[in-house]
Amino acid sequence: MCIYNYCIPLTMSLFVSDPQTSVSLKIRPNRTQHFTSKSLSLSCEEKSNSTGWRLKRYREKAVESECGSNWGSIAGSTCTIRSTRKKDSGVYWCEYGSGEYSNAVNITVADGPLILQSPPYPITEGDSVTLHCTYRYQQTNPIPKVDFYKDGVLIRNATTGEMTIPVVSKSDEGFYKCKSNEGESPESWVTVRGPTSPRGPTWTRNRTKNLPRARLLIICSVMLVLLLLDQVMCRTP
């Protein structure tokens, strides 16, 4: 995919994730999938100062203005959606007036019985990761039997409601979902990053020469999300 001669592979992360950027988007609860009618908090966190950052989202083919105007309530640098709805699904990121961007995260709000708890950020090769299948009305006991799927193929049966990959490799990247007698979760894309991957540009307010590239990465990230969602919809009966 290319935009203004800037190209990315189709397997690129859904996230513009550069640990050297001065701000990052934090999600609480820290996962990509969320049930409807639950509370969700998002904050733009910067080591030195969080003022001046605005949370935005891409939903239904349009970029929406920052939290507090048409959706959510803002307190300091934290935006809270007190009762999530399916239409809150979208790509979220932090943006500064000068054009600096944070990482972007694709959030799915589901009204079904199950969600898959997966990391909202890329996983580094060699790390361990655990995926959890959560039932909406689950109390203390886990779901008795859960099937985990990657790219539509059954890869694991579990009796604890979770699946652990002890040593993550690039081949573990893909779409994941879980199924049980209660139903199935939406799919989430899990990104795997190499341990020595290049870090890319540092987007700070004093380095404006990198801003066009940052903007293109956000655009590419959003467009890639839409392409991947199209693939999911095409596979859904």
C-alpha positions in Angstrom: 0.0 0.0 0.0 1.4 3.4 -0.9 0.4 7.0 -0.1 2.3 9.8 -1.6 5.2 7.4 -2.5 5.4 6.2 1.1 4.8 2.4 1.2 4.1 -0.1 3.9 3.8 -3.9 3.7 0.3 -5.3 4.4 1.7 -7.1 7.5 2.7 -3.8 9.1 1.5 -3.2 12.7 -1.8 -1.5 13.2 0.0 0.8 15.6 2.3 3.7 15.0 4.5 2.5 17.9 7.8 4.3 18.5 9.0 4.0 22.1 11.0 7.2 21.6 8.0 9.4 21.1 7.3 11.8 23.9 3.7 10.7 24.5 1.9 7.3 24.4 -1.8 6.3 24.5 -2.7 4.2 27.5 -5.9 2.2 27.8 -7.6 1.0 31.0 -8.6 -1.9 30.9 -5.4 -2.6 29.0 -6.7 -4.6 26.0 -8.1 -4.2 22.5 -11.6 -5.7 23.0 -14.2 -4.4 25.4 -17.8 -5.3 26.3 -20.6 -2.8 25.7 -22.0 -1.0 28.8 -18.6 -0.9 30.5 -16.3 1.9 31.5 -13.2 2.6 29.3 -10.5 5.2 30.0 -7.9 6.4 27.6 -5.1 8.9 28.5 -2.3 10.7 26.7 0.7 10.2 28.9 4.0 12.1 28.5 7.0 11.8 30.8 7.4 15.5 31.2 4.0 17.1 30.6 0.7 15.8 29.3 -0.9 19.2 28.6 -1.8 20.2 25.0 -2.5 16.6 23.8 -5.9 15.7 22.4 -7.4 12.3 22.0 -8.9 11.6 18.6 -10.5 8.6 16.9 -11.2 7.3 13.4 -14.7 5.8 13.2 -17.1 5.2 10.4 -14.9 6.8 7.7 -14.2 10.0 9.5 -11.8 11.5 12.1 -13.8 12.7 15.1 -12.9 15.7 17.2 -11.3 15.2 20.6 -13.0 13.6 23.6 -15.3 15.8 25.6 -17.0 17.4 22.6 -19.1 14.6 21.1 -18.1 11.5 23.0 -16.7 10.7 26.5 -15.8 13.0 29.3 -12.4 14.6 29.8 -10.6 15.1 33.1 -7.0 16.3 32.8 -5.3 14.1 30.2 -7.8 11.2 30.7 -10.9 10.5 28.6 -13.5 8.3 30.1 -16.3 6.6 28.1 -18.6 5.6 31.0 -20.8 3.2 29.1 -19.2 1.8 25.9 -21.3 1.1 22.8 -20.5 -0.7 19.6 -20.1 2.6 17.8 -17.1 3.4 20.1 -15.1 0.8 18.1 -12.4 2.6 16.1 -8.8 3.7 15.9 -7.7 6.0 18.8 -4.5 8.1 19.1 -3.2 11.3 20.8 -2.4 14.3 18.7 -0.6 17.6 19.5 -1.4 20.9 17.9 2.0 21.0 16.1 1.3 17.7 14.4 3.0 15.2 16.7 1.2 11.8 17.1 1.3 9.0 19.6 0.9 5.3 18.9 -2.5 4.4 17.5 -4.7 1.5 18.9 -7.6 -0.3 17.2 -10.3 -0.8 19.8 -13.3 -3.2 19.4 -16.5 -2.9 21.5 -18.5 -6.1 21.3 -22.1 -6.8 22.4 -21.7 -10.5 22.3 -21.0 -12.9 25.2 -17.2 -13.3 24.7 -14.2 -11.0 24.2 -10.6 -11.9 23.7 -8.1 -10.1 25.9 -5.0 -9.5 23.9 -2.3 -6.9 24.1 -3.1 -3.5 22.5 0.5 -3.0 21.6 3.0 -5.0 19.6 4.7 -7.9 21.3 8.5 -8.4 21.0 9.9 -11.6 19.6 11.1 -13.8 22.5 8.6 -12.5 25.0 5.8 -14.4 26.5 2.1 -13.5 26.0 -1.1 -14.9 27.4 -4.5 -14.5 25.6 -7.6 -14.6 27.8 -11.1 -15.5 26.7 -13.6 -13.7 28.9 -17.3 -14.3 29.3 -19.5 -11.3 29.9 -21.3 -12.8 32.8 -18.3 -14.7 34.2 -17.8 -14.5 38.0 -14.8 -16.2 39.5 -14.6 -19.5 37.7 -13.1 -19.7 34.1 -15.1 -20.8 31.1 -15.0 -24.7 31.2 -13.8 -25.2 27.6 -12.4 -22.7 25.1 -11.1 -23.1 21.6 -8.5 -20.5 20.3 -8.2 -19.7 16.6 -5.5 -18.0 14.6 -6.4 -16.8 11.1 -9.6 -18.9 11.2 -7.7 -22.1 12.1 -8.1 -23.9 15.4 -4.8 -23.9 17.2 -5.6 -24.7 20.9 -8.2 -26.2 23.2 -8.1 -24.9 26.7 -9.9 -25.7 30.0 -8.7 -22.5 31.8 -10.0 -19.9 29.4 -6.5 -18.8 28.4 -3.7 -19.6 26.1 0.0 -18.8 26.6 2.7 -18.5 24.0 5.9 -18.8 26.1 8.3 -17.6 23.4 6.7 -15.4 20.7 8.0 -15.5 17.2 7.1 -13.6 14.0 4.9 -16.6 12.9 2.6 -15.9 15.8 1.4 -12.7 14.3 -2.1 -12.8 13.0 -5.9 -12.6 13.8 -6.9 -14.3 17.0 -10.4 -15.2 18.4 -11.9 -17.6 20.9 -15.0 -19.8 20.9 -17.0 -21.7 23.6 -20.5 -23.0 24.1 -21.4 -19.5 25.0 -20.5 -18.0 21.6 -17.4 -16.5 20.1 -15.3 -13.3 20.4 -14.5 -10.8 17.6 -11.1 -11.2 16.0 -8.1 -9.1 17.1 -4.9 -8.6 15.2 -1.8 -9.4 17.3 1.4 -7.7 16.1 4.9 -9.2 16.7 7.9 -6.9 16.5 11.5 -8.1 16.0 13.9 -7.6 18.9 16.2 -5.5 16.8 13.6 -3.7 14.7 14.6 -0.2 13.7 13.0 2.4 15.9 12.1 4.9 13.2 11.8 8.7 13.7 11.5 10.4 17.0 8.5 12.8 16.7 9.1 15.7 19.0 7.8 19.2 18.9 11.3 20.4 18.0 11.8 18.1 15.1 9.2 19.3 12.6 11.0 17.7 9.6 9.6 14.3 10.7 6.0 15.5 10.9 4.9 14.6 7.4 6.2 11.0 7.9 4.3 10.8 11.2 1.1 11.9 9.5 1.5 9.3 6.8 2.1 6.6 9.3 -1.2 7.5 11.0 -3.0 7.5 7.6 -1.4 4.2 6.7 -2.3 2.7 10.0 -6.0 3.7 9.7 -6.2 2.4 6.1 -4.6 -0.9 7.1 -7.2 -1.3 9.8 -10.0 -0.8 7.3 -8.4 -3.4 4.9 -8.1 -5.9 7.7 -11.6 -5.3 8.9 -12.8 -5.9 5.3 -11.0 -9.3 5.3 -12.7 -10.2 8.6 -16.1 -9.3 7.2 -15.5 -11.3 4.0 -14.7 -14.4 6.1 -17.8 -14.0 8.3 -20.7 -16.2 7.0 
